[in-house]
Amino acid sequence: MPVTVTVLNDYPLVIAGVEALLGPYADRVTLLPGHGGTHVPDPVDVVLFDTFGSGPGWQDQCAQLAREPHVGAVVVYSFITDRRAVDEAVAAGARGFLAKSLAGEELVAGIERIAAGETLTAPARDGDAGPHAVWPAGDSGLSPREAEMLALIAQGLSNEDIATACYLSINTVKSYIRDAYRKIGVTTRPQAVAWALTNGFEPVH
């Protein structure tokens, strides 16, 4: 029987991208409609929790999902590469931590192993996105990390909050933000927020 899967993220474009990646494997995974928030309304074998734009506290969201009686397993799907994130996800109840650099076949195989009861972690090198990964404003030349900086800025997070959420040093966060500003042609935080909110960075929740 195919594994039932739903994608959880507050950005519709991100959900659509993951669903498109899984689409060719309909004989192995059955996709339930993706959504934002932390509640999954239907029984499902695997919740693929995409951390893009989640901000600080995503571990609490993971734990809440893992406590849902109708959720078979929670899998964190992320650009984050720090081993601490992997350990914290598993400690919060996730049965897997899979990198966005995985090809569709690898992702589906990981989902199947986790649905069968295995705990599987496959983080990636920083910056690895994979050929089919989708993120807001990727067509504007922003890298996954730069895009996530803008998403979190648009939510009102400080650089310190962003560093905590993404397991990056404050200097690295500032560097990504500078590069993002240069690519989108802004110089101030309010300008960046305005640009973000008109270019696909407004979350559902």
N, C-alpha and C positions, 0 to 999 in steps of 0.2 A: 504494500500500500504506500502511496506517496506520503511524504511528511508534510503536514500542514504548517505553513509559515506565515507570519505577519510581520511587517516592518513598522517600527515605532520611531518616529522623529517628528519634530514640529515644523519641518520645512517640506512642503509638498513636492518640490523639485527633487529633494534628496530621496524621498520615498519612491517617487516615480523612477528614479535612476536605478535603485536597488531592485525594484520589481522588474524593470527591463532586463537587468543582468540575470535574474532568475527565470525569466519568462521562457527561454528555450529549453528548460529542464522540467516542463510540465508533467512529464512521466515520472518524475522523482520528487518534485515538490508541488504542493497545491497552495497557491497564494490566496490568503484571505486579505480583504482590503486593509491597506496600511492606514495609520492615523497618528495624530499627536496625542499628547497627554500621557498619563501613566496607567490608565485603566484599559485592559483588553476585554472587550465585552463577550467574546466568543471563545469556546474551548479551542486550544491550539497546541500543537506539539512543540513549536519553537517560536519564541519572540526574538526577532533580530533587532536589537536595540542599537540604533545608529546614534553615536554620541555627538555628531556634528552640531555645534551650536548649543550644546546642553548646558554649559557653564558649570560652576561649582555645585556640588551636590548631586551629580549624576549617579554617584554610588548609591545614594538614598533611593533614587528612582529605580535603580537596578534591584535593590533589596525589596522594594514594594512589589515590583513585578514578580520576583521570585516567590513571594508569599501568596500570589494569586492561585487558588486551588485548581483553576482550569488551565493554567499555563504549565505545559510540560517541562520546558527548559528555557532559560534566558541566555541569549548569546550577545555579548557586546561586540559591535561591528564598528571599527574605529580607525582614524588616522593616527591616534595616539600610539606612541612607540615605547614609552617608559615602562619598565618592568613593574614599577610600583602600581601603575594603573591596572595591569593584569592581575597582580596579587589582590588589589582592593576589589576588583570586579568579582573574582572568585570568592573572596571573603564575604561579599555582599549577597552571594547566592547564585551568581552566574555560573553556568556549566561550560562556558566557552568565551574566548576572546579572540576574534578573528580580524585580520588586517584587511584594509580596503585595497591592498595591493594584490589580493588573491584573484585569480581568474575565476570565471563562472564555475567551471568544473571543480576547481579546488574548494570554492565556497560551498557548493552543493554537497560535495563529499564531506566537508567538515560538519555541515548541518546534519547530515544523515548520521554521522558517528555520534554527535552530541545527542540527537534524538534517541539513539539506541542506548544511551546511558553513559557514554564516555565523557570525561572532562577533557577539553582540548583547548590549548592556547597557542595561537600562531600570530604574534605581533610582527611588525615589519620594521624596516629601517625608516628613519625620519624622512618625510617627503615622498615616500612611495605611495602612489595613488592607484596604480593599476590602469590598464588601457580603457576600462569601461566605467570607472568611478565618475560620479556626477556630483557637483557641488554648485551652489549659487554663484553666478558670474564667472564660472570657469571659462566661458567664451570671451570674457573680457581680459583674459591673460593672467588672472589671479591664480596662484597656486592654492592647493587645498588649505594650507596653513594660513596664507594671507586672507583667503575667503573667510575662514573661521574667525580670524581676528576681527574682521568687519562685522560678522554676525554677532559677536559678543559685544563689540562696541555699540552696535545698534540696540542691544538690550540694556545698555547703560552700565556695563561692567567697567571697572577700573583696570588698568594694566596689571595691577597686583592680582585682582580676581581672575583675570585671563590666564596669568602665569600659573596660578594654582589649578585652574580647571584643566589646562592643557599640559601640565607637567613640564613647563618650560621656564628658563630663567627670565627675569625681568628684562635683561638686555636683549635676549632673543626675541621676546615679544615686541619690544620697541623696534627691533630691526625688521621684523615682519610687517609691522604697522607702517613704518616708513616706506617700505617697498610697495605695500598696497596703496598708500596715498599717492605715490608717484605714478603708479599704473592707472589709477582712476582720475588723476588730475585734481586732487584736493590737497589742502594744506592744514585744515583744522578738523577737530573732532566733530563739531556740528555739521560741517560740510560732508564728512564721511558718513555720518548717520543719515543725512538727507539722501545721499547717493545710494546707500545700502537699502533704504526703505523703498526706493523706486526701482531697484534692480534685483528683486527676488529674495531679499533678506528679512522680510517681515514674517515672523513665525505665526503658526496657527494659534498658539496659546501665548 
